[in-house]
Amino acid sequence: MFNRMKTVVTFAAGAVAGLMLAACLTVQGSRPGAFGGEALILPLMGLLLYVGYEAGRLATLAQAEQRRRRRRAGPPYRVEPGDE
C-alpha cells in the first residue's frame, strides 16, 4: 500500500514539474532573448530533488534506528529471571 502511494505521489510530482517546465519554456520563448525568473526553475528543480533525496535517506536511517531499538528492547512480555 505504501509503495503504491509513494509511486503515485512521485508520478504526480514529476508530471507537475514537467508542466511547470513547459510553462516556463513557453514564457521564455515568447521573449526576445531576455531571461526572467523562469530561468531559475531548473536549478530549483535540482535543489528540490536533492532535498527530497536527503529527506528520504534521513527517514530510512530513522526507521532503521527505531527497528534496532525495538529489537534490542525485546518483547514487552519478556520475564526476567528472578521476577517470577
FENURNOR-V782721 format. One record per helix or strand of 2 or more residues. SS is the DSSP state (helix for helix, strand for strand). FROM is the first residue (numbers start at 0). TO is the last residue. Records with the same first field share a line. If there is no record, write none. Layout:
SS = FROM-TO + FROM-TO
This chain:
helix = 1-28 + 36-72
